[in-house]
Amino acid sequence: MVSREPFDPHTTKWSDVNLFKFGALITVSSTIENVIFYPFYVLKTREQSDRRNLTLLQSFRYHLRTTLSKSNYATQGSSLYRGFWFSNMASIPAYGIYLGVYISTKDQLNASTNISARFYAPFIAGAIADVVSILFYVPSDVIVQRLQIANSPYKSTSDAVRKIYVNEGLKGYYRGLGATFIVSILASSIWWTAYENVKLLLYRPSILPYLVWSKSSDDKKTEIHRIPQFTAGFIAGTITSTCVNPLDVVKTRIQTQNLYISDTKSSPIMYKNMFHGLRCLWHDEGVHGLLRGVLPKLISRGPLSAISALIFELVLYYSRNDIHPV
């Protein structure tokens, strides 16, 4: 019997990953995550697309109440999960590509002996992963957000796909591509930089003893500590949500603003691009506008990022060719 070489259970290289196991685990884990946190995405979208001058608490309470109201349920069904299955099935391939590009790119950058290069490797890898995968998920993002907004004119996902094409052509599916590009790349880079470096800090010998959740690996010799990964994910999610929220508000409005066009003078000001949107948002709504939707994001993103980080590490760990779950 050939003995395996010792390995670090907290770090998995892309070269060690079994793609079949990785794909299967990503599909299951992503679906479970989306089931739990999808309602918060709906509330975030509805708040961010709302241009009324409401405070953070007023906006959150209003959209939570109206989303759960019986009249809304009667007209739109289970509105907290509108577009869920389409969103879930469309996001899984993009997510798999994104993670594969991120991990492989980070591994190549980490091969450098330059310590400073290892610090910013997650930032670069996160940006590259988003650039590669963005064209896969923007169309589904546009469709889903238009289904999620309050009083959506679309009856179903297929109705939204058809009407967007009829009214706007193929470019309608890529509405807000530039804004999405900026927001996604920035969010991805910030999240991975915060996560990887906070995780590395928490694995320091002087800190790790206070974060113990031990489990034996397949060879019964190596301890696995998961709490640093969970904690780093929570911190990274909170930081990222706060930093990119103003840009996310503008992105959401650009993707959904065509629904509010009418021949009346009361139509909302159209955002020409990200920078024009930020100026209008600040001028018209001030700080409350910049922070629109931040409460459901903070409530969900911290825990979601913590869970996502843990699931991400577990998926990688159990996708390894040298691991056999018991």
C-alpha positions as CSV (number, residue, x, y, z in Angstrom):
1,M,0.0,0.0,0.0
2,V,1.4,3.4,-1.0
3,S,1.4,6.0,1.7
4,R,0.2,9.5,0.9
5,E,2.4,12.5,1.5
6,P,1.3,14.8,4.3
7,F,-0.9,17.7,3.2
8,D,-2.3,21.0,4.5
9,P,-6.1,20.4,5.0
10,H,-6.7,24.2,5.1
11,T,-5.4,24.9,1.6
12,T,-6.4,23.1,-1.5
13,K,-4.6,23.6,-4.8
14,W,-6.5,23.5,-8.1
15,S,-4.2,20.8,-9.4
16,D,-5.5,18.5,-6.5
17,V,-9.2,19.0,-7.3
18,N,-11.3,16.3,-8.9
19,L,-13.6,18.2,-11.3
20,F,-16.5,15.7,-11.2
21,K,-16.7,15.9,-7.4
22,F,-16.1,19.6,-7.4
23,G,-19.1,20.2,-9.8
24,A,-21.4,17.9,-7.9
25,L,-20.6,19.5,-4.6
26,I,-20.9,23.1,-6.0
27,T,-24.4,22.3,-7.4
28,V,-25.7,21.0,-4.1
29,S,-24.1,23.6,-1.8
30,S,-25.1,26.5,-4.0
31,T,-28.7,25.4,-4.1
32,I,-28.8,25.1,-0.3
33,E,-27.2,28.6,0.2
34,N,-29.7,30.2,-2.3
35,V,-32.7,28.6,-0.6
36,I,-31.7,30.2,2.7
37,F,-30.6,33.6,1.6
38,Y,-32.6,34.3,-1.6
39,P,-35.3,36.3,0.2
40,F,-32.7,38.8,1.4
41,Y,-31.6,39.3,-2.3
42,V,-35.2,40.1,-3.2
43,L,-35.5,42.7,-0.4
44,K,-32.2,44.3,-1.3
45,T,-33.3,44.6,-5.0
46,R,-36.6,46.1,-4.0
47,E,-35.1,48.7,-1.7
48,Q,-32.4,49.7,-4.2
49,S,-34.8,50.1,-7.0
50,D,-37.1,52.3,-4.9
51,R,-36.4,56.0,-5.4
52,R,-38.6,57.4,-2.7
53,N,-36.9,59.4,0.0
54,L,-37.2,56.9,2.9
55,T,-34.7,56.4,5.7
56,L,-32.9,53.0,6.0
57,L,-35.3,51.6,8.6
58,Q,-38.4,53.0,6.9
59,S,-37.4,51.5,3.6
60,F,-36.6,48.1,5.1
61,R,-39.8,47.9,7.1
62,Y,-41.9,49.0,4.1
63,H,-40.5,46.5,1.6
64,L,-40.6,43.7,4.2
65,R,-44.2,44.4,5.0
66,T,-45.4,44.8,1.4
67,T,-43.4,41.7,0.2
68,L,-45.1,39.6,2.9
69,S,-48.6,41.1,2.4
70,K,-51.5,38.8,1.4
71,S,-52.4,41.1,-1.5
72,N,-48.9,40.8,-2.9
73,Y,-48.9,37.1,-2.5
74,A,-52.2,36.9,-4.4
75,T,-50.8,38.8,-7.4
76,Q,-47.2,37.5,-7.5
77,G,-47.3,34.3,-5.6
78,S,-44.3,33.5,-3.3
79,S,-42.6,36.8,-4.1
80,L,-39.7,36.2,-1.8
81,Y,-38.6,33.5,-4.2
82,R,-39.6,35.0,-7.5
83,G,-37.1,33.8,-10.2
84,F,-35.4,31.5,-7.7
85,W,-35.0,28.4,-9.8
86,F,-33.9,30.3,-12.9
87,S,-31.4,32.3,-10.8
88,N,-30.1,29.1,-9.1
89,M,-29.6,27.1,-12.3
90,A,-28.1,29.9,-14.2
91,S,-25.6,30.8,-11.5
92,I,-24.2,27.4,-10.8
93,P,-22.1,27.1,-14.1
94,A,-20.9,30.7,-13.7
95,Y,-20.0,30.1,-10.1
96,G,-18.1,27.0,-10.9
97,I,-16.1,28.8,-13.6
98,Y,-15.5,31.7,-11.3
99,L,-14.1,29.5,-8.5
100,G,-11.9,27.5,-10.9
101,V,-10.4,30.6,-12.4
102,Y,-9.9,32.2,-9.0
103,I,-8.2,29.2,-7.4
104,S,-5.9,28.4,-10.3
105,T,-4.9,32.0,-10.8
106,K,-4.2,32.5,-7.1
107,D,-2.1,29.3,-7.1
108,Q,0.1,30.7,-9.9
109,L,0.5,34.0,-8.2
110,N,1.3,32.4,-4.8
111,A,4.1,30.4,-6.5
112,S,6.0,33.6,-6.4
113,T,8.5,33.9,-3.5
114,N,7.6,37.6,-3.1
115,I,5.7,38.0,0.1
116,S,4.0,41.2,-1.0
117,A,2.8,39.4,-4.2
118,R,1.1,36.8,-2.0
119,F,-0.7,39.5,-0.1
120,Y,-2.4,41.0,-3.2
121,A,-2.7,37.7,-5.1
122,P,-6.4,37.3,-4.0
123,F,-7.2,40.8,-5.2
124,I,-5.8,40.1,-8.7
125,A,-7.2,36.5,-8.8
126,G,-10.7,37.7,-7.8
127,A,-10.7,40.4,-10.5
128,I,-9.6,38.0,-13.2
129,A,-12.2,35.4,-12.1
130,D,-14.9,38.0,-12.4
131,V,-13.8,39.2,-15.8
132,V,-13.9,35.6,-17.2
133,S,-17.3,34.7,-15.7
134,I,-19.2,38.0,-15.9
135,L,-20.6,37.4,-19.4
136,F,-22.2,34.2,-18.1
137,Y,-24.2,35.7,-15.3
138,V,-25.1,39.2,-16.4
139,P,-28.1,38.1,-18.5
140,S,-29.6,36.0,-15.7
141,D,-28.9,38.9,-13.2
142,V,-30.9,41.3,-15.3
143,I,-33.8,38.9,-15.7
144,V,-33.9,37.9,-12.1
145,Q,-33.7,41.5,-10.8
146,R,-36.6,42.6,-13.0
147,L,-38.6,39.7,-11.6
148,Q,-37.7,40.6,-8.0
149,I,-38.7,44.3,-8.1
150,A,-42.0,45.4,-6.6
151,N,-44.9,45.3,-9.0
152,S,-42.9,43.6,-11.7
153,P,-44.7,43.6,-15.0
154,Y,-43.5,40.1,-15.8
155,K,-45.7,37.1,-15.1
156,S,-42.9,34.6,-15.1
157,T,-39.2,34.0,-16.1
158,S,-40.2,33.0,-19.6
159,D,-42.4,36.1,-19.9
160,A,-39.5,38.3,-18.8
161,V,-37.0,36.6,-21.3
162,R,-39.5,37.1,-24.1
163,K,-40.5,40.7,-23.4
164,I,-36.9,41.9,-22.8
165,Y,-35.9,40.5,-26.2
166,V,-39.0,42.0,-27.9
167,N,-38.6,45.4,-26.3
168,E,-34.9,45.8,-26.0
169,G,-33.2,43.1,-28.2
170,L,-30.2,41.2,-27.1
171,K,-28.6,44.2,-25.5
172,G,-31.5,44.2,-23.0
173,Y,-30.0,41.1,-21.4
174,Y,-26.7,43.0,-20.9
175,R,-28.3,46.1,-19.5
176,G,-25.9,47.7,-17.0
177,L,-23.0,45.5,-18.1
178,G,-20.5,48.3,-17.4
179,A,-21.9,48.9,-13.9
180,T,-22.0,45.2,-13.2
181,F,-18.4,44.9,-14.4
182,I,-17.2,47.6,-12.0
183,V,-19.3,46.4,-9.0
184,S,-18.6,42.7,-9.4
185,I,-14.8,43.1,-9.9
186,L,-14.5,45.5,-7.0
187,A,-16.6,43.3,-4.7
188,S,-14.8,40.1,-5.7
189,S,-11.4,41.6,-5.2
190,I,-12.2,43.2,-1.8
191,W,-13.9,40.0,-0.6
192,W,-11.0,37.6,-1.5
193,T,-8.3,40.0,-0.2
194,A,-10.1,40.4,3.1
195,Y,-10.9,36.7,3.4
196,E,-7.6,35.2,2.5
197,N,-5.5,37.6,4.7
198,V,-7.9,37.5,7.7
199,K,-7.9,33.7,7.5
200,L,-4.1,33.7,7.3
201,L,-4.0,35.9,10.4
202,L,-6.4,33.7,12.3
203,Y,-4.2,30.6,11.6
204,R,-1.2,32.2,13.3
205,P,0.0,29.9,16.2
206,S,-0.7,32.7,18.7
207,I,-4.3,33.0,17.7
208,L,-5.4,29.5,16.5
209,P,-5.6,27.9,20.0
210,Y,-8.6,30.2,20.7
211,L,-10.4,29.1,17.6
212,V,-10.6,25.3,17.9
213,W,-13.0,23.1,16.0
214,S,-11.0,19.9,15.5
215,K,-11.7,17.0,13.2
216,S,-9.4,14.3,12.0
217,S,-8.7,14.0,8.3
218,D,-8.6,10.9,6.3
219,D,-5.2,9.9,7.5
220,K,-6.2,10.4,11.2
221,K,-3.2,12.6,11.8
222,T,-3.9,16.1,10.7
223,E,-6.3,18.4,12.7
224,I,-8.7,20.6,10.7
225,H,-9.7,24.0,12.1
226,R,-12.7,25.5,10.4
227,I,-13.6,28.4,12.7
228,P,-10.9,30.7,11.2
229,Q,-12.5,30.2,7.8
230,F,-16.0,30.9,9.1
231,T,-14.9,34.0,10.9
232,A,-12.8,35.3,8.0
233,G,-15.8,34.9,5.7
234,F,-18.1,36.9,8.0
235,I,-15.6,39.7,8.2
236,A,-15.0,39.7,4.5
237,G,-18.7,39.8,3.7
238,T,-19.4,42.7,6.1
239,I,-16.5,44.8,4.7
240,T,-17.4,44.1,1.1
241,S,-21.2,44.8,1.5
242,T,-20.5,48.2,3.1
243,C,-17.8,49.3,0.6
244,V,-19.7,48.5,-2.6
245,N,-23.3,49.3,-1.6
246,P,-23.5,52.7,-3.3
247,L,-22.2,51.2,-6.6
248,D,-24.6,48.2,-6.2
249,V,-27.6,50.6,-5.8
250,V,-26.7,52.3,-9.1
251,K,-26.2,49.0,-10.9
252,T,-29.6,47.7,-9.7
253,R,-31.3,50.9,-11.0
254,I,-29.6,50.8,-14.3
255,Q,-30.7,47.2,-14.8
256,T,-34.3,47.9,-13.9
257,Q,-34.8,51.6,-14.9
258,N,-36.3,50.7,-18.3
259,L,-39.4,49.4,-16.5
260,Y,-40.1,52.9,-15.2
261,I,-40.0,54.7,-18.5
262,S,-43.3,56.4,-19.4
263,D,-44.4,59.4,-21.4
264,T,-45.0,61.5,-18.3
265,K,-42.7,64.1,-16.8
266,S,-42.7,62.2,-13.5
267,S,-40.5,59.4,-14.8
268,P,-37.3,58.9,-12.8
269,I,-34.1,60.4,-14.1
270,M,-32.3,57.8,-16.2
271,Y,-28.8,56.9,-15.2
272,K,-26.5,57.1,-18.2
273,N,-23.7,55.2,-16.6
274,M,-22.2,54.4,-13.2
275,F,-20.6,57.8,-12.5
276,H,-23.7,59.7,-13.6
277,G,-25.8,57.5,-11.4
278,L,-23.7,58.1,-8.4
279,R,-24.0,61.9,-8.9
280,C,-27.7,61.7,-9.3
281,L,-28.1,59.4,-6.3
282,W,-26.1,61.7,-4.0
283,H,-27.8,64.8,-5.3
284,D,-31.4,63.5,-5.1
285,E,-31.3,61.2,-2.1
286,G,-28.0,61.9,-0.2
287,V,-26.6,59.4,2.3
288,H,-29.9,57.4,2.5
289,G,-29.7,56.8,-1.2
290,L,-26.1,55.6,-1.1
291,L,-27.0,53.2,1.7
292,R,-30.3,52.0,0.2
293,G,-30.6,48.2,0.8
294,V,-27.6,48.0,3.1
295,L,-29.6,46.6,6.0
296,P,-30.8,43.4,4.3
297,K,-27.3,43.1,2.9
298,L,-25.6,43.4,6.2
299,I,-28.1,41.1,7.9
300,S,-27.5,38.5,5.2
301,R,-24.1,39.0,3.8
302,G,-22.1,38.5,7.0
303,P,-23.7,35.2,7.8
304,L,-23.9,34.2,4.1
305,S,-20.2,35.0,3.6
306,A,-19.3,33.0,6.7
307,I,-21.4,30.0,5.5
308,S,-20.2,30.4,1.9
309,A,-16.5,30.5,3.0
310,L,-17.0,27.4,5.1
311,I,-18.8,25.6,2.3
312,F,-16.2,26.7,-0.2
313,E,-13.4,25.3,1.9
314,L,-15.3,22.0,2.5
315,V,-16.2,21.7,-1.2
316,L,-12.5,22.1,-2.1
317,Y,-11.4,19.7,0.7
318,Y,-13.8,16.9,-0.3
319,S,-13.1,17.5,-4.0
320,R,-9.5,16.5,-3.5
321,N,-8.3,13.4,-5.2
322,D,-6.6,12.3,-1.9
323,I,-9.7,12.6,0.2
324,H,-12.4,10.0,0.6
325,P,-15.4,11.0,2.7
326,V,-16.5,8.5,5.3
